[in-house]
Amino acid sequence: MRYTIYDTTTGDIIKVSNVAKGDVPILLDGQGFIEGDCDDATCKVDVGAKTIGDKDTMGTSINKVEGDADGADTITISDIPSGVVARVVNGMLTVSTETVTGGTVELTADAEVMYNVRLRGAGYVDERYEVIFRD
């Protein structure tokens, strides 16, 4: 049997596992399970109904993906739902991580650089942007 283990508060998928018929998966506090298979990138569990459904899209927007590396030009990602975590990475180095409360993330640079921005929030499909600042 395939079971989907999920967070009983958010409905986020923790893992999908095989369990012998008649057995139940071992759960930690705050976890629940339902029979079925789900991709954690696109699915969530409706905690009240205990059914598998699609994650929502964030509906974010970006004003541009390329800017001037002059310390003043700003690239803005907007319409970010409150509580979403924005992680900005340059290569292997995490430049910043913040929980968004104001709906936007603003990026500037004073040297040529490429950032990868990942937006992740409970119940939402992850969104990613690649932005470049050029001299």
SEKE-301454 format. One record per residue (C-alpha): residue number from 1; residue in three letters; x, y, z negated. Coordinates in Angstrom, 2 decimals. Example, Ala and Ser with C-alpha at 12.3 -4.5 7.8 and 13.67 -1.06 7.14 Angstrom:
2
> 1,ALA,12.30,-4.50,-7.80
> 2,SER,13.67,-1.06,-7.14
//
This chain:
135
> 1,MET,0.00,0.00,0.00
> 2,ARG,1.17,3.56,0.73
> 3,TYR,0.57,6.12,-1.98
> 4,THR,1.07,9.87,-1.96
> 5,ILE,2.32,11.26,-5.27
> 6,TYR,1.50,14.94,-5.79
> 7,ASP,1.73,17.81,-8.26
> 8,THR,-1.64,17.99,-10.06
> 9,THR,-1.43,21.80,-10.38
> 10,THR,-0.41,22.86,-6.86
> 11,GLY,-1.26,19.84,-4.71
> 12,ASP,2.29,19.82,-3.30
> 13,ILE,3.48,16.41,-2.16
> 14,ILE,6.27,15.00,-4.30
> 15,LYS,6.81,11.76,-2.40
> 16,VAL,5.16,8.98,-0.46
> 17,SER,5.97,5.46,-1.58
> 18,ASN,5.10,1.82,-1.05
> 19,VAL,3.53,-0.06,-3.94
> 20,ALA,2.43,-3.69,-3.98
> 21,LYS,-1.33,-4.12,-3.61
> 22,GLY,-2.99,-3.86,-7.02
> 23,ASP,-0.05,-2.00,-8.58
> 24,VAL,0.03,1.73,-9.23
> 25,PRO,3.05,4.03,-8.90
> 26,ILE,4.89,5.24,-12.01
> 27,LEU,4.01,8.88,-12.61
> 28,LEU,5.54,11.68,-14.66
> 29,ASP,3.50,14.32,-16.50
> 30,GLY,1.76,16.62,-14.05
> 31,GLN,1.71,14.05,-11.25
> 32,GLY,-1.19,12.27,-9.62
> 33,PHE,-1.51,9.81,-6.76
> 34,ILE,-3.91,8.90,-4.03
> 35,GLU,-3.86,6.13,-1.49
> 36,GLY,-2.62,7.26,1.89
> 37,ASP,0.33,8.68,3.76
> 38,CYS,1.18,12.35,4.13
> 39,ASP,4.01,14.48,5.52
> 40,ASP,5.08,16.89,2.79
> 41,ALA,6.07,19.52,5.39
> 42,THR,2.51,19.93,6.67
> 43,CYS,0.19,18.31,4.10
> 44,LYS,-1.02,18.99,0.58
> 45,VAL,-3.53,17.37,-1.73
> 46,ASP,-6.78,19.11,-2.59
> 47,VAL,-6.48,18.51,-6.33
> 48,GLY,-10.21,18.90,-7.04
> 49,ALA,-11.42,16.63,-4.24
> 50,LYS,-8.36,14.33,-4.38
> 51,THR,-8.07,14.32,-0.59
> 52,ILE,-5.14,14.94,1.74
> 53,GLY,-5.38,18.07,3.87
> 54,ASP,-3.25,20.48,5.86
> 55,LYS,-1.11,23.15,4.24
> 56,ASP,-2.01,26.74,5.04
> 57,THR,0.19,28.88,7.26
> 58,MET,1.59,32.05,5.69
> 59,GLY,0.84,34.34,8.62
> 60,THR,4.01,36.38,8.13
> 61,SER,5.40,38.78,10.69
> 62,ILE,8.82,40.27,11.42
> 63,ASN,9.50,43.68,12.96
> 64,LYS,12.58,42.47,14.91
> 65,VAL,15.20,39.70,14.81
> 66,GLU,18.24,41.81,15.73
> 67,GLY,19.47,45.00,14.07
> 68,ASP,22.44,47.35,13.90
> 69,ALA,25.07,46.53,11.26
> 70,ASP,25.21,50.12,10.06
> 71,GLY,23.85,49.68,6.52
> 72,ALA,20.71,51.63,7.40
> 73,ASP,18.87,49.59,10.05
> 74,THR,16.29,47.39,8.33
> 75,ILE,14.71,44.13,9.42
> 76,THR,11.44,43.57,7.56
> 77,ILE,9.49,40.35,7.10
> 78,SER,5.98,41.24,5.96
> 79,ASP,2.61,39.75,5.04
> 80,ILE,4.31,37.24,2.72
> 81,PRO,1.90,35.75,0.16
> 82,SER,2.68,36.55,-3.47
> 83,GLY,4.68,33.83,-5.23
> 84,VAL,6.50,32.64,-2.11
> 85,VAL,10.24,32.18,-2.60
> 86,ALA,12.47,33.84,0.00
> 87,ARG,15.99,32.44,0.34
> 88,VAL,18.52,34.27,2.51
> 89,VAL,21.54,32.24,3.65
> 90,ASN,24.69,33.14,5.59
> 91,GLY,26.24,29.87,6.76
> 92,MET,26.55,27.75,3.61
> 93,LEU,26.37,30.73,1.22
> 94,THR,23.08,31.74,-0.41
> 95,VAL,23.02,35.54,-0.26
> 96,SER,19.82,35.99,-2.27
> 97,THR,16.79,34.17,-3.61
> 98,GLU,13.72,36.02,-4.76
> 99,THR,10.09,35.35,-5.57
> 100,VAL,8.07,37.72,-3.42
> 101,THR,5.50,39.87,-5.21
> 102,GLY,5.23,42.90,-2.93
> 103,GLY,4.56,41.09,0.35
> 104,THR,7.83,42.01,2.11
> 105,VAL,11.50,41.12,2.34
> 106,GLU,13.86,43.75,3.73
> 107,LEU,17.31,42.97,5.12
> 108,THR,20.18,45.30,5.95
> 109,ALA,23.88,44.76,6.65
> 110,ASP,26.96,46.92,7.05
> 111,ALA,28.97,44.24,8.90
> 112,GLU,28.13,41.84,11.71
> 113,VAL,26.30,38.86,10.22
> 114,MET,23.62,36.25,10.90
> 115,TYR,21.11,35.38,8.18
> 116,ASN,18.75,32.43,7.98
> 117,VAL,15.67,33.27,5.94
> 118,ARG,13.51,30.49,4.53
> 119,LEU,10.10,31.21,3.01
> 120,ARG,8.67,28.48,0.81
> 121,GLY,5.50,28.52,-1.27
> 122,ALA,3.16,26.02,-2.88
> 123,GLY,0.44,24.99,-0.45
> 124,TYR,2.06,26.68,2.56
> 125,VAL,3.99,25.38,5.56
> 126,ASP,7.59,26.63,5.24
> 127,GLU,8.56,29.46,7.57
> 128,ARG,12.06,30.27,8.83
> 129,TYR,13.59,33.25,10.57
> 130,GLU,17.06,33.78,12.02
> 131,VAL,18.16,37.41,12.11
> 132,ILE,21.36,39.00,13.41
> 133,PHE,22.99,42.31,12.63
> 134,ARG,25.52,43.44,15.27
> 135,ASP,28.22,46.13,15.23
//
